């Protein structure tokens, strides 16, 4: 008997005016008789695949999930990069939908921002009416009922406080809007707050503020619509980054939490969600961990641009990955490092665990968008960093912990040492060397040449590339000197996807010796 999913695929193929050899092969593969004869004794029958639609083409959303899929040993089908959202270019949602229909897989992991608004940045701007947003949302919610995928995971970013910024003028207005939106209804009952807010309003042109408020209302409407229809998918994740503990974004999240369903998860962060969901789908066994916060009180601290305590949000990521907390003999230890003055304590803890053959993941949340220099040097010069199963220290605390968790779980599930080691080296190069050493140097050179590091020209991008490749041979040599695992970097690729130094794409190929 043909399943509803198989029947749907066959009907879709047969409806074409002409059939390709690939179409005929698809029909043969899903035929119950052929499947029974040819695939009963082959592992390919159980190989798993997922279609993944990223939030946009930035590395954490586009490249890192690929790395995790390679570590997990699953097939990750991603639309071509030219279909994805860029900084101010909308994703080609129609082409992406066609891609999804043509590539049936076990699971679809889809950014609702990409498929409804065209990406993260377009979602923050008034580019569609509420009626259009409803239409695109309904189309997305109908994907599971099409029987193309066994499971559908949707994830969407809650709109942050600050609008998207491309230049200094936009930054000025965006900063004022962010301050305006931090005032709650309760705040402005105080005359001092009321007049402060009124003063801020004089700095922002009315049309810009109106666009922001309209976009905010449409986003919130879509968020509510997704929650109310969440039974149509297997999992809905709403993620919030760059927020505050008061104001409109905080209030929206609180109201959405009140109507959340059992398969709706509301978490902190944004750019790590794709990684977490790819890992959630790809892991093939139960995995346990024990969390270690250094210092201990960092667990209760609310990190910059976040509204939830670090420990609480880490727990939400652990739950999203379906992991088990275990005090004794867990599969791995998650060490979360928070303050430079505790670097020796953190180092000794990692050293003890690694020397006792424990699996250790290390998340450095001590700084925004970079690792702690002294902590990194201790781990590097001792060689301990190369014996970790995961390492991260980039952007927000939620991004960092989500990335490290995903890498650790992917490795323990897939056990692909080479691919995991490759991702580990990429994290070391980007999280420390690029953010702490190379990026400040690039920014200084650009400033000296009266060029922006946020809206870069072809000339300034070329300057950045030259600086990176000047530094890279020394970086590569230093890493290999301290690594107890012998390897060569056979290729390196560097780019700035959104023409800003804030985030770079650094990819390497390695050869284990």
TORMARDO-27579 format. One record per residue: residue in three letters; x, y, z of N, C-alpha, C in turn. Coordinates in steps of 0.001 Angstrom, whole numbers, plus 500000, padded with zeros to 6 digits. Example, Ala and Ser with C-alpha at 12.3 -4.5 7.8 and 13.67 -1.06 7.14 Angstrom:
ALA513190494310507800512300495500507800513200496700507800/SER512850497750507080513670498940507140512900500030507870/
% end
This chain:
UNK500845498793500000500000500000500000500875501250500000/UNK500564502215499141501331503454499042500880504422500128/UNK501866505028500828501533505979501896501014507272501282/UNK500303508099502075499832509399501565500970510255501030/UNK502128510192501701503263510978501247503755510503499881/UNK503879509161499733504340508603498458503339508890497351/UNK502052508745497671501009509002496686501050510461496217/UNK501295511372497165501367512792496836502518513067495878/UNK503679512454496156504846512663495308504605512101493909/UNK504024510890493832503761510270492537502804511115491708/UNK501721511594492337500753512429491616501390513717491102/UNK502255514302491936502894515554491528503810515322490318/UNK504537514189490336505438513892489225504653513586487955/UNK503597512775488087502813512377486921502030513538486314/UNK501828514603487086501094515757486557501933516588485589/UNK503235516289485531504102517051484623503814516671483180/UNK504089517611482283503843517360480873504801516320480306/UNK506004516247480862506966515232480437507753514759481638/UNK508204513518481595508917512948482723510401512788482407/UNK511226513215483343512668513035483199513056511672483755/UNK514306511291483492514795510023484049514783510089485582/UNK515045511285486120515023511454487579513624511224488131/UNK512584511714487393511198511511487819510853510029487860/UNK511243509330486798510948507896486741511649507146487866/UNK512889507572488160513632506932489240512935507153490576/UNK512382508362490768511664508640492020510482507695492197/UNK509734507513491107508560506644491180508983505218491504/UNK510071504771490869510552503423491132511001503253492578/UNK511685504276493089512215504184494449511100504072495474/UNK510008504814495249508952504791496268507896503722496002/UNK508078502964494948507182501832494714507396500786495802/UNK506351500361496483506502499387497577507202498106497152/UNK506881497602495926507472496349495477508960496509495246/UNK509350497575494501510766497799494218511522498063495522/UNK510878498817496389511509499133497679511812497850498454/UNK510863496918498443511026495666499187512156494827498599/UNK512232494779497256513218493921496597514629494492496731/UNK514758495804496434516091496380496291516669497018497546/UNK515836497460498462516361498251499563516307497563500918/UNK515820496323500970515659495664502262516995495411502953/UNK518075495250502193519367494909502787520398496022502687/UNK519967497244502330520926498326502127520688499441503131/UNK521779500011503651521673501061504669521071502334504114/UNK521124502517502781520587503750502208519103503905502526/UNK518437502776502761517009502832503063516750503570504367/UNK517726503546505270517531504192506561518259505529506679/UNK518987505948505630519689507226505693518657508341505769/UNK518950509364506578517964510399506826518373511714506177/UNK517373512451505747517645513725505099516638514767505569/UNK517051516018505492516178517129505867516349518260504869/UNK515245518915504531515293520149503769515389521302504766/UNK516331522183504535516576523267505488516539524613504771/UNK515650525491505215515557526847504672516097527805505730/UNK517291528359505502517910529225506510517201530574506642/UNK517515531247507739517022532600507958517572533537506896/UNK518837533377506545519487534158505489520813533493505159/UNK521665534180504394522900533561503914524114533817504803/UNK523912534354506004525047534558506904525561533207507431/UNK526859533111507735527465531819508112526736531041509203/UNK526324531664510333525661530859511367524385530181510875/UNK523724530805509909522465530266509399522662529343508196/UNK523696529586507413523885528878506150525006527834506221/UNK526172528216506746527333527334506743527372526416507959/UNK527147526959509153527293526145510364526347524944510393/UNK525059525088509995524205523899509945524733522827508986/UNK525378523252507894525996522286506984527079521495507702/UNK527884522204508484528950521540509229528370520499510185/UNK527307520879510883526690519966511840526099518753511139/UNK525505518959509975524946517833509215526043516863508807/UNK527208517408508416528339516541508058528809515740509265/UNK528831516374510431529237515674511655528211514604512010/UNK526934514934511863525845514001512191525753512844511206/UNK526199513076509971526073512054508946524706512019508300/UNK524033513176508254522739513256507591522874514105506325/UNK521907513965505447521895514754504224521053516000504456/UNK521648517169504252520946518428504451520770519108503101/UNK519511519222502683519182519832501389518849521297501612/UNK519670522187501055519506523632501249519320524298499893/UNK518368525213499765518200525925498494519497526620498101/UNK519758526798496800520960527516496358521054528890497016/UNK522270529330497255522470530572498005521815531771497337/UNK521747531767496002521156532930495327519645533042495546/UNK519034532002496113517608532074496468517395532656497873/UNK518460532681498690518326533044500091518379534548500300/UNK517913534972501463517935536382501813519356536844502082/UNK519650538058501626520904538713501973520570539924502830/UNK521473540882502898521278541999503817520020542796503483/UNK519864543167502231518666543896501822517984543261500611/UNK518325542020500343517701541298499248516769540233499821/UNK515526540232499350514549539267499854514830537872499299/UNK514532536884500096514619535505499638513574535266498555/UNK513895534383497611512956534025496542512043532916497064/UNK511017533304497821510193532296498512509474531366497544/UNK509083531882496359508421531017495382509369529926494888/UNK510616530312494596511611529335494127511966528363495249/UNK512024528880496475512330528001497605511210526990497816/UNK509972527438497653508843526521497782508929525417496723/UNK509281525794495492509449524795494433510568523818494787/UNK511628524346495382512743523500495825512254522481496861/UNK511441522928497806510923522029498840510057520934498230/UNK509223521311497275508313520353496647509098519305495853/UNK510197519733495240510988518819494401511903517921495224/UNK512164518285496460513109517515497277512417516971498511/UNK511803515800498372511127515247499548512151514644500490/UNK511929514877501759512875514454502784512101514057504036/UNK512816513545505022512165513120506263511631514302507057/UNK512323515446506926511953516592507746512207517883506980/UNK511380518884507236511616520229506715511854521153507902/UNK512974521859507866513329522813508918513348524182508258/UNK512353525008508576512084526173507728512014527466508525/UNK512728528468508036512627529810508594511344530459508093/UNK510439530750509005509192531422508628509464532833508136/UNK510500533484508671510855534823508200511185534803506706/UNK511950533786506282512321533682504867511104533442503986/UNK510224532526504415509111532121503568507935533089503604/UNK507822533893504652506710534853504747507146536249504315/UNK508241536735504911508677538109504656509824538214503650/UNK510536537114503440511692537162502553513001537251503296/UNK512987537120504636514223537146505400514098537952506674/UNK515181537974507441515178538669508728515044540178508555/UNK515871540763507707515823542214507510514496542656506892/UNK514021541997505809512720542387505253511573542281506260/UNK511696541373507236510624541231508225510518542455509125/UNK511573543248509177511593544433510037511168545693509290/UNK510795545536508031510431546697507219509040546493506622/UNK508357547583506348507005547493505788507097547196504298/UNK507067545906503946507162545515502544505944544705502101/UNK505003544483503012503789543770502625502646544165503552/UNK501456543964503060500275544259503870500007543084504812/UNK499138543306505765498777542229506680498064541112505939/UNK497261541450504931496576540413504142497576539529503410/UNK498628540141502859499664539352502187500376538446503187/UNK500660538988504369501327538199505402500480536995505797/UNK499172537191505880498252536090506202498323535023505121/UNK498330535440503863498352534486502752499623533641502788/UNK500779534288502964502049533563503003502136532654504231/UNK501575533094505337501595532277506551500730531032506369/UNK499550531196505786498671530039505533499354529047504586/UNK500030529569503571500720528692502623501800527880503329/UNK502523528532504218503580527841504952503010526780505886/UNK501911527106506561501300526169507505500678524950506822/UNK500440525054505526499841523921504796500888522914504333/UNK502153523203504583503218522342504067503161520936504653/UNK502864520823505931502833519487506561501716518628505971/UNK500573519242505693499434518471505175499647518009503735/UNK500684518518503083500957518094501702501582516706501646/UNK502001516186502824502590514849502931503941514712502223/UNK504599515831501941505936515769501355506957515393502421/UNK506722515868503645507655515641504738506954514928505900/UNK507708514056506565507160513397507750507024514382508906/UNK508006515302509010507999516295510079508275517676509506/UNK507703518675510148507966520070509774508279520856511039/UNK509465521463511060509861522375512136509869523800511568/UNK509162524685512197509181526095511813509897526903512891/UNK510678527883512455511255528806513434511166530236512910/UNK510930531163513833510764532564513461511370533468514534/UNK511921534591514089512481535563515027511414536570515434/UNK511307536791516734510467537881517206511180539192516881/UNK510434540193516455511066541432516007511808542102517165/UNK513060542458516907513865543095517947513464544561518112/UNK514056545208519092513724546614519354514268547544518275/UNK515531547359517907516171548291516981515895547931515525/UNK515531548903514688515376548636513261516718548258512638/UNK516698547752511423517927547414510720518677548694510337/UNK519987548628510439520824549804510204521814549529509075/UNK521915550469508129522877550341507039523933551439507033/UNK523630552588507620524603553669507641524433554498508910/UNK525272555528509030525281556322510256523955557048510485/UNK523319557508509408522041558205509541520974557259510073/UNK520918556059509514519953555067509988520254554665511429/UNK521535554627511775521919554268513140521387555291514138/UNK521448556559513770520952557615514653519458557432514911/UNK518675557274513837517232557092513998516908555800514736/UNK517640554710514387517374553409514998517619553441516502/UNK518682554143516909518994554253518332517889554984519081/UNK517365556035518469516278556785519102515008555945519181/UNK514696555210518114513509554351518121513634553280519195/UNK514826552695519312515047551671520338514772552234521731/UNK515242553448521989515013554066523292513527554362523512/UNK512848554811522458511414555100522559510641553838522908/UNK511000552734522253510254551495522407510557550759523709/UNK511546551222524441511827550616525742510866551095526825/UNK510173552202526560509211552710527531507928551890527481/UNK507530551361528612506269550631528697505143551609528991/UNK503910551141528875502754551986529210502821552445530658/UNK503343551561531506503457551903532927504520552986533139/UNK505612552887532370506702553862532502506241555291532249/UNK505455555466531178505116556839530781504010557459531635/UNK503541556716532626502639557331533602503414558299534505/UNK504724558057534552505607558970535282505901560171534386/UNK505632561407534839505826562605534003507250562734533443/UNK508245562381534247509639562482533780509862561570532576/UNK509407560322532690509539559381531573508727559835530368/UNK507547560371530622506681560825529536507376561913528720/UNK507929562902529377508572563998528651509882563568527996/UNK510567562609528606511784562072527985511438561362526680/UNK510347560592526715509894559895525517509437560890524452/UNK508720561928524845508266562946523890509444563644523225/UNK510502563869523986511697564492523422512345563581522387/UNK512431562304522700513010561343521759512207561289520457/UNK510896561418520576510036561372519383510336562505518412/UNK510833563623518896511131564767518017512330564492517111/UNK513152563499517453514342563199516663514048562288515466/UNK512901561615515477512618560600514454511537561099513498/UNK511805561132512190510775561525511220509537560644511356/UNK508348561218511294507101560453511505506943559269510558/UNK507373559411509296507189558308508344508058557102508709/UNK509258557359509239510141556263509653509555555537510861/UNK509054556308511822508450555708513010507191554927512641/UNK506403555460511696505176554781511271505503553439510616/UNK506529553419509749506939552164509109507348551132510152/UNK508092551583511150508555550677512201507369550085512956/UNK506434550922513350505282550454514131504406549515513311/UNK504219549843512026503429548971511145504083547600510998/UNK505405547589510771506128546324510656506016545508511936/UNK506092546195513045506004545543514349504640544879514520/UNK503565545593514143502216545049514281502023543821513390/UNK502539543874512157502391542734511244503169541535511768/UNK504392541771512267505186540692512848504453540027514004/UNK503922540842514884503229540313516061501980539536515644/UNK501273540029514631500091539338514134500479537955513597/UNK501570537895512821502032536618512275502460535673513398/UNK503144536204514404503551535366515542502338534715516208/UNK501297535505516429500071534967517039499408533941516129/UNK499399534216514856498776533308513894499518531965513859/UNK500837532006513913501627530775513925501343529957515175/UNK501275530629516327500992529911517574499604529281517538/UNK498601530048517086497228529539517068497049528373516101/UNK497962528248515127497876527152514152499048526182514290/UNK499685526191515446500898525391515630500636523887515558/UNK499378523468515704499085522039515599499276521525514177/UNK499420522437513219499614522047511824501058521692511498/UNK501969521909512461503365521520512297503797520715513514/UNK504992520142513458505473519323514571506132520157515652/UNK506699521294515272507381522136516242507432523564515716/UNK507146524510516601507254525935516280508177526572517311/UNK509232527227516824510185527901517712510168529395517409/UNK509887530187518434509947531637518323511147532102519136/UNK512045532846518489513291533241519146513424534755519184/UNK513895535258520298514023536707520461515465537083520784/UNK516015538008519987517350538517520285517315540046520338/UNK518405540639520786518551542101520839517326542770521459/UNK517014542402522684515838542965523337516235543602524670/UNK515231543937525449515444544528526776514400543967527719/UNK514582544240529021513660543676530018512446544565530258/UNK512185545487529364510985546326529449510678546858528059/UNK509492547367527883509130547933526591508339546977525727/UNK508123547386524472507173546689523612507595545260523270/UNK508888545037522992509336543687522642509153542733523826/UNK509449543211525000509288542418526218507810542082526436/UNK506935543067526240505502542857526445504935541893525405/UNK505384542014524147504909541105523099505277539662523434/UNK506515539461523826506962538111524163506155537539525326/UNK505863538367526321505095537916527473503684537494527057/UNK503062538280526165501707537937525715501712536669524863/UNK502741536514524042502834535306523220503053534070524095/UNK503810534227525155504057533103526079502761532618526719/UNK501827533528526909500564533180527558499671532325526667/UNK499851532397525352499016531606524446499797530454523801/UNK501067530274524212501903529238523608501301527850523804/UNK501388527021522792500864525653522839501969524686523249/UNK501632523404523369502605522421523842503748522208522861/UNK503533522464521571504625522304520611505188523654520148/UNK504978524684520978505570525996520728506643526264521773/UNK507830526605521303508929526932522208509351528383521948/UNK509445529164523017509897530558522911511231530662523635/UNK512269531017522889513624531007523434514340532317523120/UNK515506532481523740516359533630523490517257533327522296/UNK517715534379521616518651534176520518517972534238519176/UNK518699533818518136518131533787516797519016532966515861/UNK520273533387515723521141532769514723521555531340515063/UNK521328530899516289521681529527516651520522528552516433/UNK519326529044516141518144528175516109518222527152514978/UNK518680527569513813518832526618512710519757525477513081/UNK520857525786513754521804524755514194521145523784515172/UNK520426524344516123519779523509517140518760522569516498/UNK517965523074515556516917522240514954517496521184514015/UNK518558521501513294519227520492512467519777519389513367/UNK520366519780514485520906518800515434519799517986516073/UNK518703518646516435517560517937517040517072516838516102/UNK516931517164514815516478516153513866517528515065513659/UNK518795515473513547519840514539513145520337513598514219/UNK520204513956515479520745513076516531519960511772516577/UNK520678510688516820520048509365516697519989508586518006/UNK520249509280519123520181508570520410519992509580521531/UNK519641509063522713519527509918523895520916510341524359/UNK521051511602524691522345512146525125522127512956526398/UNK523015512768527362522901513470528639524083514420528828/UNK523891515418529686524961516368529982524844516889531395/UNK525936517462531850525947518191533110526474519589532828/UNK525781520618533319526213521990533096527082522465534260/UNK528150523193533912529055523756534916529252525234534584/UNK528788526111535463528924527553535258530100528069536084/UNK530974528824535420532148529388536094532240530880535773/UNK532022531745536805531655531446538194530208530953538303/UNK529857530376539412528537529777539578527417530796539425/UNK527640532030539912526550533007539877526252533552538487/UNK527100533206537497526828533655536127525549533004535604/UNK525178531876536188523956531171535782522726532047535950/UNK522724532911536960521561533751537256521634535120536575/UNK522694535366535837522881536680535226522163536776533881/UNK521525537912533648520910538179532338521983538824531471/UNK522301538193530355523404538633529522522991539808528630/UNK523955540561528094523642541716527250522716541371526083/UNK521753542240525822520764542123524738519780540972524951/UNK519751540410526161518845539309526445517958539658527637/UNK516896538906527807515932539207528876515723538041529821/UNK516406536931529569516259535727530383517620535375530972/UNK517649534922532206518907534532532848519621533462532024/UNK520941533511532029521762532607531221521398531143531456/UNK521286530733532721520983529339533030519618528906532544/UNK518655529794532661517297529473532229517238529306530713/UNK517933530182529993517892530053528540518674528836528056/UNK519786528531528730520525527315528381519633526096528581/UNK518841526101529629517920524987529878516888524878528752/UNK516429526011528238515460525968527138516104525382525883/UNK517382525658525657518090525071524511518291523573524712/UNK518589523188525932518744521766526264517434521021526016/UNK516332521607526429515014520994526201514679520940524715/UNK515060521977523984514782522007522547515533520895521816/UNK516690520522522356517484519444521775517112518070522337/UNK516121518041523237515696516787523872516852516081524583/UNK517648516855525317518760516287526074518337516031527515/UNK519107515198528203518813514877529597519918515437530494/UNK519518516094531570520478516540532562520817515371533485/UNK522106515198533755522542514052534562523730514489535424/UNK523653514238536706524711514679537621525943513795537528/UNK525744512489537506526874511555537492527032510884536137/UNK528250510875535666528618510201534415527715510579533229/UNK527598511861532934526840512263531734527657511978530479/UNK527022512057529336527740511858528076528730512988527812/UNK528394514203528264529367515298528152529085516372529192/UNK530099517187529417530015518307530354530002519606529562/UNK529067520474529894528963521783529253529521522832530217/UNK530724523318529931531357524331530772531048525707530185/UNK530388526550530962530026527901530539530876528892531326/UNK531771529565530619532723530475531253532252531914531095/UNK532267532670532256531677533995532212532536535180532554/UNK533640534993533294534398536169533732535897535884533741/UNK536670536863533270538116536699533122538794536333534441/UNK538340536915535550538997536657536829538859535201537277/UNK537982534457536629537791533043536973538408532111535936/UNK539300532646535120539882531845534035540688530651534549/UNK541414530839535650542216529732536180541319528616536707/UNK540221528978537361539264527969537842538680527184536672/UNK538297527914535617537730527261534432538760526355533776/UNK539984526837533671541053526049533050541286524746533815/UNK541382524838535133541644523640535941540496522644535844/UNK539268523150535771538102522261535640538149521520534302/UNK538414522252533217538504521618531899539650520613531870/UNK540782521000532424541955520114532444541645518812533182/UNK541001518934534337540657517744535121539719516820534336/UNK538700517407533728537718516595532995538343515923531776/UNK539086516683531001539690516129529780540711515047530124/UNK541530515299531138542540514302531524541910513027532064/UNK540656513145532516539924511953532971539020511389531879/UNK539367511758530629538707511218529435537208511512529390/UNK536839512707529839535449513147529750535270514013528511/UNK534085513952527939533753514825526806533370516202527340/UNK534014517240526796533785518591527301533466519553526154/UNK532383520311526332532053521420525430532283522708526212/UNK532861523716525554533224524955526246532551526143525565/UNK531770526905526326531095528099525817531619529315526563/UNK532244530239525836532799531454526427531811532596526205/UNK531104532985527265530111534058527170530583535320527881/UNK531886535418528083532443536524528866532368537868528151/UNK532380537847526817532351539086526038531347538966524904/UNK530859540100524457529994540115523277530842539964522023/UNK530538538946521233531112538775519905532599538430519879/UNK533152537982520988534540537531520978534803536709522221/UNK535904535970522197536268535169523352537181535971524277/UNK537353535467525491538279536087526435539710535696526042/UNK540551536689525812541912536449525329542708535562526279/UNK542689535870527564543490535118528533543007533682528694/UNK541678533502528675541120532155528770541514531342527536/UNK541406531968526381541751531281525139543219530859525138/UNK544099531761525552545528531449525535545860530273526448/UNK545189530197527599545398529052528497544992527744527819/UNK543840527756527181543356526544526507544226526186525306/UNK544691527210524589545495526973523388546874526418523735/UNK547618527139524574549006526762524838549137525437525576/UNK548068525041526282548064523741526961547656522612526022/UNK547116522979524878546613521980523930545229521476524268/UNK544651521952525377543343521447525807542228521799524833/UNK542345522941524171541256523374523304541013522391522162/UNK542076521684521763541955520728520660541353519401521109/UNK541235519230522405540670517995522941539223518174523388/UNK538689519374523165537273519622523415536444519017522294/UNK535197518670522585534313518196521516533525519364520910/UNK533563520533521579532881521715521046533457522962521712/UNK533487524045520937533988525324521458533258526452520741/UNK532867527477521483532215528635520858532373529863521743/UNK532410531025521101532486532283521828532203533452520921/UNK531058533456520259530752534514519292529387535145519564/UNK529279536416519239528045537204519346527416537078520743/UNK526118536842520815525443536845522113525661535536522859/UNK525326535548524145525463534339524965524607533205524421/UNK523379533515523979522491532482523432523071531868522164/UNK523643532712521291524296532197520081525420531231520454/UNK526219531625521439527382530836521849526984529499522454/UNK526091529505523434525703528252524086524973527330523111/UNK524115527907522244523391527089521274524318526423520284/UNK525345527140519871526319526593518923527136525473519563/UNK527646525716520771528466524705521452527650523448521760/UNK526419523633522224525544522486522488525320521660521219/UNK525013522353520138524716521667518876525921520883518379/UNK527104521472518468528299520768518012528576519538518876/UNK528461519689520191528724518560521081527769517400520811/UNK526484517715520695525480516674520463525676516038519091/UNK525999516843518103526233516312516753527398515327516755/UNK528462515693517453529620514795517486529306513494518215/UNK528657513579519359528351512370520130527370511467519396/UNK526586512054518513525645511259517725526309510677516485/UNK527029511527515732527602511096514460528991510518514542/UNK529773510938515564531128510442515784532041510641514566/UNK531831511717513831532709512016512704533801512957513203/UNK534940512376513576535992513159514215536549514235513282/UNK536817513888512040537444514843511125536561516067510908/UNK535273515850510633534376516982510400534189517813511663/UNK534156517148512825534015517888514070535274518717514353/UNK536430518130514075537689518838514297537807520035513349/UNK537350519844512147537349520952511178536511522120511705/UNK535305521834512204534437522889512730535062523523513977/UNK535729522718514787536405523230515978537491524242515582/UNK538287523903514578539348524812514121538746526079513528/UNK537658525947512779536985527138512243536485528042513362/UNK535975527441514429535504528238515563536677528979516223/UNK537798528289516365538983528910516964539436530098516115/UNK539510529901514808539974530961513911539015532148513941/UNK537726531883513886536753532981513823536520533622515188/UNK536219532798516184535787533330517482536910534064518211/UNK538137533589518058539231534322518694540037535152517695/UNK540688534508516740541654535224515902541007536316515055/UNK539857536011514462539230537055513645538660538161514516/UNK537832537797515490537133538817516273538068539591517206/UNK539062538935517786539933539601518751541152540267518127/UNK541634539721517023542898540195516453542712540871515096/UNK542102540167514159542054540648512781541019541747512581/UNK539844541555513104538783542544512897539150543934513426/UNK539700544053514653540113545392515107541140546033514179/UNK542042545202513636543050545729512718542396546227511425/UNK541447545461510904540732545890509695539998547198509951/UNK539292547259511072538533548473511398539440549693511497/UNK540609549526512120541544550650512248542033551147510892/UNK542351550209510019542827550583508677541724551302507902/UNK540502550814508021539387551448507312539140552860507830/UNK539201553021509138539011554351509731540089555311509230/UNK541328554836509161542429555666508683542229556087507225/UNK541507555263506477541247555566505068539860556168504848/UNK539241556635505963537917557269505901536873556370505243/UNK536907555068505558535962554111504996535177553440506122/UNK533946553072505813533057552468506802533344550985506960/UNK533211550494508190533332549050508414531958548393508482/UNK530938549178508209529562548689508314528830548693506970/UNK529256549547506081528701549605504733529871549680503774/UNK530482548519503548531766548468502875531650548515501362/UNK532658549099500747532766549155499293533609547977498818/UNK533694547770497507534547546716496970535993546935497381/UNK536406548210497424537779548536497822538038548168499279/UNK537106548506500180537307548208501594537210546708501875/UNK536389545989501115536322544533501261537644543903500847/UNK538230544439499795539524543934499333540610544201500376/UNK540538545357501033541481545665502119541342544632503239/UNK540095544322503596539836543343504657540395541971504288/UNK540176541553503060540676540245502614542196540192502684/UNK542847541267502229544309541297502238544851541189503658/UNK544212541907504598544656541848505992544478540442506552/UNK543323539819506257543086538461506747544163537506506250/UNK544447537544504956545408536588504392546854536919504771/UNK547107538150505219548418538471505785548592537801507147/UNK547526537807507922547570537212509256547496535690509228/UNK546797535125508249546420533714508330547597532740508404/UNK548677532902507637549784531931507761550309531828509191/UNK550445532962509882550915532934511265549922532266512190/UNK548630532533511962547575531905512765547588530397512579/UNK547652529974511335547675528548511016548853527857511679/UNK550015528498511616551216527916512213551090527817513729/UNK550575528870514370550419528866515825549466527761516272/UNK548366527607515563547395526569515915548024525185515810/UNK548762524941514718549328523613514494550469523306515472/UNK551184524346515922552259524135516893551715523563518195/UNK550584524108518667550053523709519972549108522510519909/UNK548691522135518725547726521038518621548393519677518778/UNK547910518846519698548439517478519815547941516586518667/UNK546932517064517962546399516330516810547020516944515557/UNK547782516176514825548512516695513685547589516811512468/UNK547629517985511860546765518230510704547363519350509866/UNK546903519428508629547244520529507737545964521212507288/UNK546027522521507126544923523262506513545222523337505021/UNK544446522658504223544721522553502786544086523666501966/UNK543088524360502546542465525471501831541744526358502837/UNK541657527648502528540924528582503386540194529571502492/UNK538963529883502872538139530829502104537615531898503063/UNK537671533154502620537273534277503466536359535206502678/UNK535261535603503299534358536573502662533587537326503735/UNK532999538444503336532159539251504235530767539305503610/UNK529890538348503971528605538176503275527731539425503227/UNK527748540229504289526879541401504314527673542704504237/UNK528886542603503686529733543785503469529901544603504747/UNK530220543905505823530531544548507091531502543644507835/UNK532356544246508665533368543447509347532808542690510541/UNK531607543042510964530991542457512148530975540928512108/UNK530702540360510930530716538903510812531314538502509480/UNK532187537515509544532880537030508349532600535548508156/UNK532734535112506930532633533678506635534041533149506423/UNK534471532267507308535796531666507209535622530157507146/UNK535965529572506010535842528128505814537211527543505520/UNK537487526389506094538756525718505837538515524275505418/UNK539503523717504767539565522278504530540796521768505262/UNK540700520612505862541833520079506614542170518659506165/UNK543395518282506482543863516916506249544514516433507532/UNK543974515378508119544568514814509329545811514018508945/UNK546855514177509731548133513527509419548348512336510355/
% end
